[in-house]
Amino acid sequence: MYDTPEFIRAFLDEVDEQLELFEENILKLEQNVNNDEIIKTLFRVAHTLKGSSAAVGFEKMKILTHEMENVLDKIRSGKIKVIKPVIDVLFRCLDELKTLKEEFSSNRNDIKADITLTLSELHKYMSDDQLLKETINPKINKEFKLDLEQQIQAQQAVASGLNVFVCEVKLKKDCVMKTVRAFLVLNFLNQLGTVIKSEPDITDMNDNIDVESISYLLITEFDKEELKVKVLDRMLEIESFNADSFDLSLMHRQSDNGCNVTKSNGYERQNTNETKNKANQTVRVDIGRLEKMMEMVGELVIEKSRITQIVSLLHERYNSDNSFEDLEEISNQISRITNELQELVLKVRMLPIKQLFSRIPRLVRDLANSLHKEIELVIEGEDTELDKTIIEDLADPLVHLIRNAADHGIETPDERLKEGKSPKGNIRVNAYHQENQFILIVQDDGRGINLNKVKEVALEKGIISRQDSDLLNDKEILELIFKPGFSTSQSISDISGRGVGMDIVRNNINKLNGVIEVETKEWEGTKFIIKLPLTLAILNGLLIRINNEIYAIPVSNVIEIVRLNEKEIKKS
């Protein structure tokens, strides 16, 4: 087991990637239940998570992903049909894995999440279902890695009427020389029958290993109770002894899984070879290091500007001196390199918006189910890049807009049919770059915003006065939906109605130095347009001098620069 901080961080990063891939492909599978490639991808994700969680000793995740792997294997072989309950179970597994990952990242020595219910759901789809207690307690009926000779030996023993038991022995915590004690137990069990395997393998154990629990796979003529009495009567330093019948199907399933893993690995190698060069050219970098690098580049830019300014002054003073022309050339070269370095560091911080958009399909699916609506989601511009910190802060506003579109915007199928629309509503999310800005659009083809109703609600809630309401134009009325406490919902639910959603959206966008605009047409839909800077790491500024003091104004706040004649300047 590996438990170094670096290994744990790598494990958590891998879990995030695999869970994102799992969610993406469950959604795809729901739309295309007969796609073998999607099923293979889901199986590979479960297999990968099982292996990596086992490597860090994360037992609950290993158990859950192992059972997921079994169900997906049956889906892959056609023994289980992909229907809605199966999709729901897979989503439940996904949510459980996310919970396990969060608990592991905060305190991996105290995992409280209970996976029993999820395991029982998975077992419903297994025709050769094992007892739930056997899955929860992996030390009983442990899957021993048996070679061919050992498998034949176990099969022949059962055929001959002998018992094959998994014997779990727990040594006392204060027992000294535990490895020696484990060997003594092995020798005694061999007097009662034949031990064909132990976990961990005692023959490979170092004397210094502090082992407390050992499982022996024993062929014997004695029954469970006789074994227990004989062992506990004869063996000292043993805290407990349990024996359970070894399930040969576990041995077969292990063999079958080996074949499946081989096929899966072969398929993985085929895909891996195609992307090998690309994968080898990427590395994970701690965001703190990038921030430090950005600060240093910022200092370098300032010093570069100072050099440029001094060279310009010297050139004006000593215009005929050729040495200053060389200095000017060096200054220009430093400026070029610094600008390229600055641009490169900014690009390193940029990530595709896809990692944010990947959350939307599941959200829309769950909303459609809970609201009893039919909603089609269209996502465009997933490869559009944005600063990592902005992506993280944009998550909440995007979720609020999607929830509002599904709840307030999209009508029920019956309402849409009455309006001559398709019963299935449409939510479109689009991202793209425009000049030096990032544009995000969330648009629906629902009922739109009733401006008169917005005014009425604002009056009822005391947000505006009757006198003010008569003076508002359409744009100003739409601005009211961003006021704290504003909501047109008739009732409060877990989706909307408390009047905090759009207020949060506006505040979060403002914190990112962005703006949000609304366009709507009743019964045709609503469009929210968010405009953000590409990065918050560097802001371009305009330097101005007032009374011999220099000020910097963000260029994004400058609409126009006009040079005036002195006669046009008026003093009050």
ROSEZA-999943 format. One record per residue (C-alpha): residue number from 0; z, x, y; chain. Coordinates in steps of 0.1 Angstrom, whole numbers. Example, Ala and Ser with C-alpha at 12.3 -4.5 7.8 and 13.67 -1.06 7.14 Angstrom:
! residues 2
[r 0, [78, 123, -45], A]
[r 1, [71, 137, -11], A]
END
This chain:
! residues 572
[r 0, [0, 0, 0], A]
[r 1, [-9, 13, 35], A]
[r 2, [14, 5, 64], A]
[r 3, [7, 29, 91], A]
[r 4, [2, 14, 126], A]
[r 5, [-34, 24, 127], A]
[r 6, [-41, 8, 93], A]
[r 7, [-23, -24, 103], A]
[r 8, [-43, -26, 135], A]
[r 9, [-76, -21, 116], A]
[r 10, [-65, -48, 91], A]
[r 11, [-58, -73, 119], A]
[r 12, [-91, -65, 136], A]
[r 13, [-109, -71, 103], A]
[r 14, [-90, -104, 97], A]
[r 15, [-102, -116, 131], A]
[r 16, [-138, -107, 123], A]
[r 17, [-137, -123, 88], A]
[r 18, [-120, -155, 100], A]
[r 19, [-146, -159, 128], A]
[r 20, [-174, -154, 102], A]
[r 21, [-156, -179, 78], A]
[r 22, [-154, -206, 105], A]
[r 23, [-190, -201, 115], A]
[r 24, [-202, -205, 79], A]
[r 25, [-181, -235, 70], A]
[r 26, [-197, -253, 99], A]
[r 27, [-231, -242, 87], A]
[r 28, [-223, -253, 52], A]
[r 29, [-213, -288, 64], A]
[r 30, [-248, -291, 79], A]
[r 31, [-266, -276, 49], A]
[r 32, [-246, -281, 17], A]
[r 33, [-272, -266, -6], A]
[r 34, [-276, -233, 11], A]
[r 35, [-267, -206, -14], A]
[r 36, [-267, -178, 12], A]
[r 37, [-239, -195, 32], A]
[r 38, [-218, -201, 1], A]
[r 39, [-223, -164, -9], A]
[r 40, [-212, -154, 26], A]
[r 41, [-180, -175, 24], A]
[r 42, [-172, -161, -11], A]
[r 43, [-176, -125, 3], A]
[r 44, [-153, -133, 32], A]
[r 45, [-126, -146, 8], A]
[r 46, [-131, -116, -14], A]
[r 47, [-129, -91, 15], A]
[r 48, [-97, -107, 29], A]
[r 49, [-81, -107, -6], A]
[r 50, [-88, -70, -9], A]
[r 51, [-76, -60, 25], A]
[r 52, [-45, -82, 24], A]
[r 53, [-36, -67, -9], A]
[r 54, [-40, -32, 5], A]
[r 55, [-13, -39, 32], A]
[r 56, [10, -58, 8], A]
[r 57, [4, -92, 25], A]
[r 58, [11, -112, -7], A]
[r 59, [7, -148, 7], A]
[r 60, [-27, -141, 22], A]
[r 61, [-38, -124, -10], A]
[r 62, [-27, -154, -31], A]
[r 63, [-44, -179, -8], A]
[r 64, [-77, -160, -5], A]
[r 65, [-77, -155, -43], A]
[r 66, [-75, -192, -49], A]
[r 67, [-101, -198, -22], A]
[r 68, [-123, -173, -40], A]
[r 69, [-119, -193, -72], A]
[r 70, [-130, -226, -56], A]
[r 71, [-159, -209, -38], A]
[r 72, [-170, -194, -71], A]
[r 73, [-172, -229, -86], A]
[r 74, [-191, -241, -56], A]
[r 75, [-215, -211, -60], A]
[r 76, [-220, -219, -97], A]
[r 77, [-226, -256, -89], A]
[r 78, [-195, -269, -107], A]
[r 79, [-181, -283, -74], A]
[r 80, [-202, -303, -50], A]
[r 81, [-199, -297, -13], A]
[r 82, [-186, -330, 1], A]
[r 83, [-165, -337, 32], A]
[r 84, [-131, -334, 14], A]
[r 85, [-141, -299, 2], A]
[r 86, [-151, -289, 38], A]
[r 87, [-118, -303, 50], A]
[r 88, [-99, -282, 24], A]
[r 89, [-118, -250, 35], A]
[r 90, [-109, -257, 71], A]
[r 91, [-73, -262, 61], A]
[r 92, [-75, -228, 44], A]
[r 93, [-89, -213, 76], A]
[r 94, [-61, -227, 97], A]
[r 95, [-35, -215, 72], A]
[r 96, [-51, -180, 73], A]
[r 97, [-49, -180, 111], A]
[r 98, [-12, -189, 110], A]
[r 99, [-5, -162, 84], A]
[r 100, [-23, -136, 105], A]
[r 101, [-4, -145, 136], A]
[r 102, [29, -143, 118], A]
[r 103, [20, -110, 102], A]
[r 104, [10, -95, 136], A]
[r 105, [43, -105, 152], A]
[r 106, [67, -98, 123], A]
[r 107, [51, -89, 90], A]
[r 108, [85, -87, 72], A]
[r 109, [93, -124, 79], A]
[r 110, [64, -146, 70], A]
[r 111, [76, -182, 71], A]
[r 112, [44, -201, 67], A]
[r 113, [44, -223, 35], A]
[r 114, [11, -222, 17], A]
[r 115, [22, -244, -12], A]
[r 116, [5, -276, 1], A]
[r 117, [-28, -258, 8], A]
[r 118, [-27, -242, -27], A]
[r 119, [-22, -276, -43], A]
[r 120, [-52, -289, -24], A]
[r 121, [-73, -261, -37], A]
[r 122, [-61, -267, -73], A]
[r 123, [-74, -302, -72], A]
[r 124, [-109, -288, -74], A]
[r 125, [-102, -264, -103], A]
[r 126, [-109, -280, -137], A]
[r 127, [-89, -252, -154], A]
[r 128, [-61, -256, -129], A]
[r 129, [-31, -233, -134], A]
[r 130, [4, -246, -127], A]
[r 131, [13, -243, -91], A]
[r 132, [44, -224, -98], A]
[r 133, [23, -197, -115], A]
[r 134, [3, -192, -84], A]
[r 135, [32, -192, -60], A]
[r 136, [51, -167, -82], A]
[r 137, [24, -141, -89], A]
[r 138, [47, -119, -110], A]
[r 139, [47, -145, -138], A]
[r 140, [14, -147, -156], A]
[r 141, [3, -117, -136], A]
[r 142, [-34, -109, -139], A]
[r 143, [-33, -77, -159], A]
[r 144, [-64, -55, -156], A]
[r 145, [-71, -51, -193], A]
[r 146, [-98, -30, -208], A]
[r 147, [-120, -44, -236], A]
[r 148, [-98, -31, -264], A]
[r 149, [-67, -46, -248], A]
[r 150, [-84, -80, -243], A]
[r 151, [-95, -80, -280], A]
[r 152, [-59, -71, -290], A]
[r 153, [-45, -100, -270], A]
[r 154, [-71, -125, -284], A]
[r 155, [-64, -114, -320], A]
[r 156, [-27, -118, -315], A]
[r 157, [-30, -154, -304], A]
[r 158, [-55, -161, -332], A]
[r 159, [-29, -147, -356], A]
[r 160, [-2, -170, -344], A]
[r 161, [18, -144, -324], A]
[r 162, [31, -149, -289], A]
[r 163, [17, -130, -259], A]
[r 164, [43, -130, -231], A]
[r 165, [44, -117, -196], A]
[r 166, [80, -102, -194], A]
[r 167, [93, -97, -159], A]
[r 168, [123, -74, -157], A]
[r 169, [143, -70, -124], A]
[r 170, [165, -39, -123], A]
[r 171, [198, -39, -103], A]
[r 172, [195, -26, -68], A]
[r 173, [222, 0, -74], A]
[r 174, [206, 12, -107], A]
[r 175, [201, 49, -107], A]
[r 176, [170, 66, -122], A]
[r 177, [151, 33, -122], A]
[r 178, [119, 49, -137], A]
[r 179, [139, 61, -167], A]
[r 180, [154, 27, -171], A]
[r 181, [119, 11, -170], A]
[r 182, [109, 35, -198], A]
[r 183, [140, 24, -218], A]
[r 184, [130, -12, -214], A]
[r 185, [95, -4, -226], A]
[r 186, [108, 14, -257], A]
[r 187, [131, -15, -265], A]
[r 188, [103, -41, -261], A]
[r 189, [81, -21, -284], A]
[r 190, [109, -25, -310], A]
[r 191, [105, -63, -306], A]
[r 192, [67, -62, -307], A]
[r 193, [39, -43, -289], A]
[r 194, [36, -38, -252], A]
[r 195, [-1, -35, -243], A]
[r 196, [2, -31, -206], A]
[r 197, [28, -28, -178], A]
[r 198, [25, -35, -140], A]
[r 199, [30, -12, -123], A]
[r 200, [18, 13, -149], A]
[r 201, [49, 32, -160], A]
[r 202, [29, 61, -174], A]
[r 203, [17, 68, -138], A]
[r 204, [50, 64, -121], A]
[r 205, [67, 92, -104], A]
[r 206, [105, 97, -111], A]
[r 207, [112, 93, -74], A]
[r 208, [95, 59, -71], A]
[r 209, [121, 32, -62], A]
[r 210, [108, 4, -85], A]
[r 211, [129, -28, -89], A]
[r 212, [105, -52, -108], A]
[r 213, [83, -44, -137], A]
[r 214, [61, -68, -157], A]
[r 215, [53, -60, -194], A]
[r 216, [25, -77, -214], A]
[r 217, [41, -81, -248], A]
[r 218, [28, -92, -282], A]
[r 219, [57, -105, -303], A]
[r 220, [68, -129, -330], A]
[r 221, [99, -139, -311], A]
[r 222, [101, -169, -287], A]
[r 223, [112, -168, -251], A]
[r 224, [148, -175, -256], A]
[r 225, [152, -150, -284], A]
[r 226, [136, -123, -263], A]
[r 227, [159, -131, -234], A]
[r 228, [191, -129, -255], A]
[r 229, [181, -97, -272], A]
[r 230, [171, -79, -240], A]
[r 231, [201, -90, -219], A]
[r 232, [225, -82, -248], A]
[r 233, [211, -47, -253], A]
[r 234, [198, -35, -219], A]
[r 235, [222, -25, -191], A]
[r 236, [214, -23, -154], A]
[r 237, [191, -54, -157], A]
[r 238, [196, -81, -131], A]
[r 239, [173, -107, -147], A]
[r 240, [147, -111, -174], A]
[r 241, [120, -138, -176], A]
[r 242, [92, -143, -201], A]
[r 243, [63, -167, -198], A]
[r 244, [32, -172, -220], A]
[r 245, [2, -152, -210], A]
[r 246, [-27, -174, -201], A]
[r 247, [-58, -159, -217], A]
[r 248, [-80, -178, -192], A]
[r 249, [-66, -155, -165], A]
[r 250, [-80, -126, -185], A]
[r 251, [-114, -143, -188], A]
[r 252, [-114, -153, -152], A]
[r 253, [-107, -117, -142], A]
[r 254, [-136, -106, -163], A]
[r 255, [-159, -133, -148], A]
[r 256, [-147, -124, -113], A]
[r 257, [-157, -88, -120], A]
[r 258, [-192, -99, -127], A]
[r 259, [-192, -120, -96], A]
[r 260, [-179, -92, -75], A]
[r 261, [-206, -70, -88], A]
[r 262, [-233, -95, -78], A]
[r 263, [-216, -100, -45], A]
[r 264, [-213, -62, -39], A]
[r 265, [-250, -58, -48], A]
[r 266, [-259, -85, -23], A]
[r 267, [-236, -68, 3], A]
[r 268, [-252, -35, -3], A]
[r 269, [-286, -50, 3], A]
[r 270, [-275, -64, 36], A]
[r 271, [-254, -34, 45], A]
[r 272, [-283, -10, 40], A]
[r 273, [-303, -31, 66], A]
[r 274, [-276, -28, 92], A]
[r 275, [-261, 6, 82], A]
[r 276, [-274, 25, 111], A]
[r 277, [-262, -1, 136], A]
[r 278, [-227, -3, 120], A]
[r 279, [-223, 34, 120], A]
[r 280, [-230, 36, 157], A]
[r 281, [-202, 13, 168], A]
[r 282, [-164, 21, 172], A]
[r 283, [-134, 1, 183], A]
[r 284, [-118, 13, 215], A]
[r 285, [-84, 3, 228], A]
[r 286, [-88, -17, 260], A]
[r 287, [-61, 4, 277], A]
[r 288, [-82, 36, 273], A]
[r 289, [-112, 17, 289], A]
[r 290, [-90, 6, 318], A]
[r 291, [-78, 42, 324], A]
[r 292, [-114, 55, 322], A]
[r 293, [-124, 28, 347], A]
[r 294, [-96, 39, 371], A]
[r 295, [-108, 75, 368], A]
[r 296, [-144, 66, 375], A]
[r 297, [-132, 46, 405], A]
[r 298, [-115, 77, 419], A]
[r 299, [-147, 97, 412], A]
[r 300, [-168, 72, 431], A]
[r 301, [-145, 75, 461], A]
[r 302, [-146, 113, 461], A]
[r 303, [-184, 112, 457], A]
[r 304, [-187, 91, 488], A]
[r 305, [-165, 116, 507], A]
[r 306, [-188, 145, 496], A]
[r 307, [-219, 126, 506], A]
[r 308, [-204, 118, 540], A]
[r 309, [-193, 155, 547], A]
[r 310, [-228, 168, 535], A]
[r 311, [-245, 144, 559], A]
[r 312, [-223, 156, 589], A]
[r 313, [-229, 193, 580], A]
[r 314, [-266, 187, 577], A]
[r 315, [-267, 171, 612], A]
[r 316, [-248, 200, 627], A]
[r 317, [-266, 229, 609], A]
[r 318, [-300, 213, 604], A]
[r 319, [-319, 247, 603], A]
[r 320, [-297, 262, 576], A]
[r 321, [-314, 261, 542], A]
[r 322, [-281, 265, 523], A]
[r 323, [-270, 230, 534], A]
[r 324, [-302, 216, 519], A]
[r 325, [-291, 230, 486], A]
[r 326, [-257, 214, 491], A]
[r 327, [-273, 181, 499], A]
[r 328, [-294, 183, 467], A]
[r 329, [-262, 190, 447], A]
[r 330, [-245, 160, 465], A]
[r 331, [-274, 137, 456], A]
[r 332, [-273, 149, 420], A]
[r 333, [-235, 142, 418], A]
[r 334, [-241, 108, 433], A]
[r 335, [-268, 99, 407], A]
[r 336, [-246, 110, 378], A]
[r 337, [-215, 92, 391], A]
[r 338, [-235, 60, 396], A]
[r 339, [-249, 62, 361], A]
[r 340, [-214, 69, 347], A]
[r 341, [-199, 40, 366], A]
[r 342, [-226, 16, 353], A]
[r 343, [-221, 29, 317], A]
[r 344, [-184, 23, 318], A]
[r 345, [-189, -12, 331], A]
[r 346, [-213, -19, 302], A]
[r 347, [-187, -6, 277], A]
[r 348, [-164, -34, 289], A]
[r 349, [-191, -60, 284], A]
[r 350, [-191, -82, 253], A]
[r 351, [-214, -110, 242], A]
[r 352, [-201, -144, 251], A]
[r 353, [-207, -154, 214], A]
[r 354, [-171, -146, 205], A]
[r 355, [-160, -173, 229], A]
[r 356, [-187, -197, 220], A]
[r 357, [-178, -193, 183], A]
[r 358, [-147, -215, 189], A]
[r 359, [-167, -245, 202], A]
[r 360, [-184, -259, 170], A]
[r 361, [-151, -264, 152], A]
[r 362, [-135, -279, 183], A]
[r 363, [-164, -304, 187], A]
[r 364, [-164, -313, 150], A]
[r 365, [-126, -321, 151], A]
[r 366, [-130, -341, 184], A]
[r 367, [-159, -361, 170], A]
[r 368, [-138, -370, 139], A]
[r 369, [-107, -379, 159], A]
[r 370, [-126, -400, 185], A]
[r 371, [-150, -416, 159], A]
[r 372, [-180, -404, 178], A]
[r 373, [-212, -387, 168], A]
[r 374, [-218, -355, 188], A]
[r 375, [-245, -329, 185], A]
[r 376, [-237, -295, 200], A]
[r 377, [-263, -272, 214], A]
[r 378, [-254, -236, 223], A]
[r 379, [-277, -213, 242], A]
[r 380, [-272, -178, 256], A]
[r 381, [-247, -165, 230], A]
[r 382, [-259, -129, 236], A]
[r 383, [-252, -131, 273], A]
[r 384, [-227, -103, 282], A]
[r 385, [-195, -106, 302], A]
[r 386, [-165, -85, 310], A]
[r 387, [-139, -87, 281], A]
[r 388, [-111, -97, 304], A]
[r 389, [-131, -125, 319], A]
[r 390, [-141, -138, 285], A]
[r 391, [-104, -141, 275], A]
[r 392, [-95, -160, 307], A]
[r 393, [-125, -183, 304], A]
[r 394, [-113, -197, 271], A]
[r 395, [-90, -224, 285], A]
[r 396, [-114, -237, 311], A]
[r 397, [-142, -240, 286], A]
[r 398, [-120, -259, 261], A]
[r 399, [-109, -284, 288], A]
[r 400, [-145, -290, 298], A]
[r 401, [-156, -295, 262], A]
[r 402, [-127, -319, 255], A]
[r 403, [-135, -339, 286], A]
[r 404, [-171, -341, 277], A]
[r 405, [-163, -354, 243], A]
[r 406, [-136, -378, 254], A]
[r 407, [-147, -391, 288], A]
[r 408, [-184, -382, 288], A]
[r 409, [-198, -391, 254], A]
[r 410, [-197, -429, 246], A]
[r 411, [-191, -444, 212], A]
[r 412, [-222, -450, 190], A]
[r 413, [-220, -488, 198], A]
[r 414, [-218, -482, 235], A]
[r 415, [-247, -458, 234], A]
[r 416, [-269, -482, 214], A]
[r 417, [-262, -509, 240], A]
[r 418, [-274, -485, 267], A]
[r 419, [-306, -478, 247], A]
[r 420, [-295, -443, 238], A]
[r 421, [-293, -425, 205], A]
[r 422, [-260, -432, 188], A]
[r 423, [-254, -394, 186], A]
[r 424, [-243, -379, 219], A]
[r 425, [-252, -344, 230], A]
[r 426, [-231, -316, 245], A]
[r 427, [-250, -285, 257], A]
[r 428, [-234, -252, 265], A]
[r 429, [-255, -225, 281], A]
[r 430, [-248, -190, 295], A]
[r 431, [-271, -167, 314], A]
[r 432, [-272, -140, 342], A]
[r 433, [-284, -148, 377], A]
[r 434, [-286, -118, 400], A]
[r 435, [-251, -103, 399], A]
[r 436, [-234, -135, 386], A]
[r 437, [-226, -150, 352], A]
[r 438, [-235, -187, 350], A]
[r 439, [-219, -210, 324], A]
[r 440, [-231, -246, 322], A]
[r 441, [-214, -274, 302], A]
[r 442, [-235, -305, 302], A]
[r 443, [-233, -339, 283], A]
[r 444, [-257, -369, 282], A]
[r 445, [-228, -394, 283], A]
[r 446, [-217, -421, 308], A]
[r 447, [-215, -398, 338], A]
[r 448, [-188, -401, 365], A]
[r 449, [-184, -434, 383], A]
[r 450, [-178, -424, 419], A]
[r 451, [-163, -457, 429], A]
[r 452, [-138, -455, 401], A]
[r 453, [-129, -420, 411], A]
[r 454, [-121, -432, 446], A]
[r 455, [-100, -461, 433], A]
[r 456, [-80, -439, 410], A]
[r 457, [-74, -414, 438], A]
[r 458, [-62, -442, 461], A]
[r 459, [-39, -456, 434], A]
[r 460, [-23, -422, 427], A]
[r 461, [-19, -415, 464], A]
[r 462, [-42, -385, 464], A]
[r 463, [-61, -398, 494], A]
[r 464, [-56, -425, 520], A]
[r 465, [-78, -456, 525], A]
[r 466, [-90, -442, 558], A]
[r 467, [-100, -408, 542], A]
[r 468, [-118, -426, 513], A]
[r 469, [-142, -443, 537], A]
[r 470, [-153, -409, 552], A]
[r 471, [-159, -391, 519], A]
[r 472, [-195, -383, 507], A]
[r 473, [-205, -381, 471], A]
[r 474, [-198, -343, 468], A]
[r 475, [-163, -347, 483], A]
[r 476, [-156, -376, 459], A]
[r 477, [-164, -354, 430], A]
[r 478, [-140, -328, 443], A]
[r 479, [-112, -353, 438], A]
[r 480, [-114, -348, 400], A]
[r 481, [-99, -313, 405], A]
[r 482, [-68, -326, 423], A]
[r 483, [-35, -322, 404], A]
[r 484, [-25, -354, 386], A]
[r 485, [-60, -370, 387], A]
[r 486, [-71, -387, 355], A]
[r 487, [-93, -418, 349], A]
[r 488, [-79, -422, 313], A]
[r 489, [-62, -456, 307], A]
[r 490, [-39, -441, 281], A]
[r 491, [-23, -407, 273], A]
[r 492, [-34, -391, 240], A]
[r 493, [-34, -356, 225], A]
[r 494, [-69, -351, 239], A]
[r 495, [-66, -362, 276], A]
[r 496, [-49, -385, 301], A]
[r 497, [-22, -364, 317], A]
[r 498, [-42, -354, 347], A]
[r 499, [-38, -316, 343], A]
[r 500, [-71, -306, 327], A]
[r 501, [-96, -302, 356], A]
[r 502, [-69, -289, 379], A]
[r 503, [-63, -261, 353], A]
[r 504, [-101, -255, 352], A]
[r 505, [-104, -250, 389], A]
[r 506, [-73, -228, 392], A]
[r 507, [-84, -205, 364], A]
[r 508, [-119, -202, 378], A]
[r 509, [-105, -194, 412], A]
[r 510, [-84, -166, 397], A]
[r 511, [-116, -151, 383], A]
[r 512, [-132, -151, 418], A]
[r 513, [-156, -178, 406], A]
[r 514, [-166, -212, 417], A]
[r 515, [-172, -245, 398], A]
[r 516, [-197, -272, 408], A]
[r 517, [-203, -307, 394], A]
[r 518, [-235, -327, 391], A]
[r 519, [-235, -362, 377], A]
[r 520, [-256, -393, 373], A]
[r 521, [-240, -425, 360], A]
[r 522, [-250, -433, 324], A]
[r 523, [-271, -402, 322], A]
[r 524, [-245, -375, 320], A]
[r 525, [-225, -348, 338], A]
[r 526, [-231, -311, 343], A]
[r 527, [-204, -285, 352], A]
[r 528, [-217, -252, 366], A]
[r 529, [-194, -222, 366], A]
[r 530, [-204, -191, 385], A]
[r 531, [-185, -159, 379], A]
[r 532, [-188, -122, 388], A]
[r 533, [-200, -101, 358], A]
[r 534, [-169, -79, 360], A]
[r 535, [-136, -77, 378], A]
[r 536, [-133, -40, 373], A]
[r 537, [-153, -31, 404], A]
[r 538, [-160, -51, 435], A]
[r 539, [-187, -41, 459], A]
[r 540, [-175, -41, 495], A]
[r 541, [-190, -41, 530], A]
[r 542, [-173, -16, 554], A]
[r 543, [-169, -28, 590], A]
[r 544, [-151, -11, 619], A]
[r 545, [-131, -32, 644], A]
[r 546, [-112, -13, 672], A]
[r 547, [-115, 20, 654], A]
[r 548, [-100, 4, 622], A]
[r 549, [-122, 2, 590], A]
[r 550, [-120, -30, 568], A]
[r 551, [-136, -37, 535], A]
[r 552, [-150, -72, 528], A]
[r 553, [-161, -82, 493], A]
[r 554, [-199, -85, 493], A]
[r 555, [-196, -117, 473], A]
[r 556, [-180, -133, 503], A]
[r 557, [-208, -121, 527], A]
[r 558, [-235, -147, 533], A]
[r 559, [-256, -130, 559], A]
[r 560, [-255, -98, 580], A]
[r 561, [-270, -101, 616], A]
[r 562, [-274, -73, 641], A]
[r 563, [-267, -87, 676], A]
[r 564, [-276, -72, 710], A]
[r 565, [-247, -64, 732], A]
[r 566, [-257, -92, 756], A]
[r 567, [-254, -118, 728], A]
[r 568, [-218, -109, 721], A]
[r 569, [-195, -133, 739], A]
[r 570, [-158, -126, 745], A]
[r 571, [-134, -155, 750], A]
END
